[in-house]
């Protein structure tokens, strides 16, 4: 179950998980932590299993009813157990967005999103020559049947 962990942004557990979600640039982790502290619209939720924080998802709900996933991470020893999938599915169920959007430079991450039904589009290469991928999940409208 997802719980709000934004108030715990300075804890070691949250810092460790965020470090897996950001580029290896040492300043990036501090910049991201500051964003979550200062920007009210940014949400940060965690997934706990037996009182251990095993994963987190950072996102923003936009005015058009979409969710932009900013960060998602699972402890290395807990990867492949469905936690990331569970966090996204719970967001879909709880928030009922029109779209869920994530951007990545990692083909493994793009394949993960594809496995959940996301469409993956190339945004071209960044200045370092690495392809940036946009992953979009369009939520189907449920129509009432008479």
Backbone torsions as a table, in degrees:
resi	resn	phi	psi	omega
1	UNK	NA	135.9	179.6
2	UNK	-78.7	137.8	174.9
3	UNK	-132.8	149.3	-180.0
4	UNK	-69.1	122.3	-179.7
5	UNK	-120.7	14.1	-177.4
6	UNK	-59.0	-35.7	-179.9
7	UNK	-69.6	-13.7	-179.8
8	UNK	-102.7	20.1	-173.9
9	UNK	-57.2	-27.1	-178.6
10	UNK	-90.3	-0.5	-179.2
11	UNK	-74.0	155.0	179.9
12	UNK	-60.7	-41.0	-177.6
13	UNK	-61.5	-45.4	-179.5
14	UNK	-68.9	-42.1	179.0
15	UNK	-59.2	-43.4	179.8
16	UNK	-60.9	-47.1	-179.5
17	UNK	-65.1	-42.6	178.4
18	UNK	-61.4	-34.1	-179.4
19	UNK	-62.7	-28.7	177.3
20	UNK	-74.6	-21.6	-174.9
21	UNK	-95.1	-11.2	-177.3
22	UNK	-108.9	162.2	177.8
23	UNK	-61.9	153.6	-174.6
24	UNK	-67.3	-0.3	176.1
25	UNK	-62.1	121.7	-176.8
26	UNK	-56.8	-33.8	-179.9
27	UNK	-75.2	-19.1	-177.7
28	UNK	-64.3	-41.6	-179.3
29	UNK	-61.0	-44.5	179.5
30	UNK	-65.4	-39.4	178.8
31	UNK	-63.0	-43.2	-179.3
32	UNK	-66.2	-44.3	178.0
33	UNK	-59.2	-42.6	178.7
34	UNK	-62.2	-40.0	177.9
35	UNK	-59.3	-46.9	-179.1
36	UNK	-65.1	-34.0	178.5
37	UNK	-69.9	-40.7	-169.6
38	UNK	-94.2	-28.9	-174.3
39	UNK	-97.7	106.3	-176.7
40	UNK	-57.0	-41.4	-177.7
41	UNK	-64.8	-21.0	-179.9
42	UNK	-73.3	130.4	179.0
43	UNK	-108.9	147.7	177.1
44	UNK	-137.3	114.7	-178.0
45	UNK	-120.0	150.3	179.0
46	UNK	-123.4	159.0	177.1
47	UNK	-116.8	119.7	180.0
48	UNK	-107.5	142.8	176.4
49	UNK	-132.4	117.2	-178.4
50	UNK	51.5	48.4	176.9
51	UNK	65.3	14.7	176.0
52	UNK	-111.4	128.6	176.8
53	UNK	-75.2	107.9	-175.6
54	UNK	-101.0	-17.7	-178.8
55	UNK	-158.3	161.5	175.0
56	UNK	-144.9	157.2	175.6
57	UNK	-140.7	127.1	177.0
58	UNK	-110.9	134.7	-175.3
59	UNK	-154.5	168.5	175.2
60	UNK	-131.6	134.1	174.0
61	UNK	-91.8	124.6	-175.5
62	UNK	-94.8	166.3	-178.0
63	UNK	-63.6	-25.7	-179.2
64	UNK	-84.3	7.3	177.4
65	UNK	87.1	15.8	179.4
66	UNK	-100.3	163.4	171.5
67	UNK	-117.0	125.7	173.9
68	UNK	-102.4	111.6	177.1
69	UNK	-75.6	121.9	179.4
70	UNK	-93.6	-40.4	-177.6
71	UNK	-148.2	143.2	172.2
72	UNK	-147.3	134.3	-177.8
73	UNK	-154.0	149.5	175.5
74	UNK	-133.5	141.8	177.2
75	UNK	-53.9	138.6	-176.7
76	UNK	-51.6	-40.6	-178.0
77	UNK	-72.9	-8.1	179.8
78	UNK	-113.0	6.3	179.4
79	UNK	-71.8	150.6	179.8
80	UNK	82.0	7.5	-179.0
81	UNK	-106.1	5.6	175.5
82	UNK	91.8	7.7	-178.0
83	UNK	-67.8	-45.6	179.6
84	UNK	-62.6	-44.5	176.7
85	UNK	-58.4	-45.2	-179.7
86	UNK	-62.2	-39.7	179.6
87	UNK	-64.2	-43.0	-179.7
88	UNK	-68.0	-43.4	179.7
89	UNK	-63.6	-38.0	177.6
90	UNK	-67.2	-38.9	175.4
91	UNK	-60.1	-44.3	178.5
92	UNK	-59.3	-44.9	-178.0
93	UNK	-69.5	-43.4	-175.5
94	UNK	-77.3	-41.6	-172.1
95	UNK	-95.6	-20.6	-179.8
96	UNK	45.3	58.2	180.0
97	UNK	-74.8	164.9	173.4
98	UNK	-77.2	-39.5	-179.8
99	UNK	-140.4	155.3	167.3
100	UNK	-124.3	130.5	-175.0
101	UNK	-127.0	136.9	174.6
102	UNK	-140.6	146.0	175.3
103	UNK	-119.2	142.6	-177.8
104	UNK	-150.9	158.0	172.3
105	UNK	-107.9	2.0	-172.1
106	UNK	-104.9	118.7	-179.2
107	UNK	-64.9	-32.4	177.3
108	UNK	-63.5	-44.0	177.6
109	UNK	-63.5	-41.6	178.8
110	UNK	-60.8	-40.4	177.2
111	UNK	-65.3	-36.3	175.3
112	UNK	-59.9	-49.2	180.0
113	UNK	-62.3	-40.2	177.0
114	UNK	-57.5	-40.5	-178.6
115	UNK	-63.3	-20.0	177.9
116	UNK	-94.2	-0.1	179.3
117	UNK	98.4	9.5	176.1
118	UNK	-74.2	146.0	169.5
119	UNK	-91.2	139.2	-176.5
120	UNK	-116.7	128.5	-178.2
121	UNK	-125.1	144.0	175.9
122	UNK	-82.2	134.8	174.3
123	UNK	-102.1	7.7	-177.5
124	UNK	92.1	-174.0	-176.9
125	UNK	-94.7	145.8	173.6
126	UNK	-78.9	175.5	-178.3
127	UNK	-57.6	-22.4	178.6
128	UNK	-85.1	-1.0	179.8
129	UNK	86.6	11.1	179.4
130	UNK	-96.0	132.5	-178.5
131	UNK	-70.6	132.1	176.1
132	UNK	-99.0	131.0	-176.9
133	UNK	-115.6	136.9	177.2
134	UNK	-109.0	125.1	-178.4
135	UNK	-109.9	124.3	-173.9
136	UNK	-128.3	128.1	174.7
137	UNK	-113.8	119.5	178.3
138	UNK	-98.7	121.1	-179.0
139	UNK	-77.7	128.7	179.6
140	UNK	-74.1	138.3	175.5
141	UNK	-71.4	133.7	175.5
142	UNK	-93.6	120.9	-179.3
143	UNK	-97.2	136.6	178.1
144	UNK	-71.5	131.0	177.8
145	UNK	-97.5	135.4	179.7
146	UNK	-91.7	NA	NA
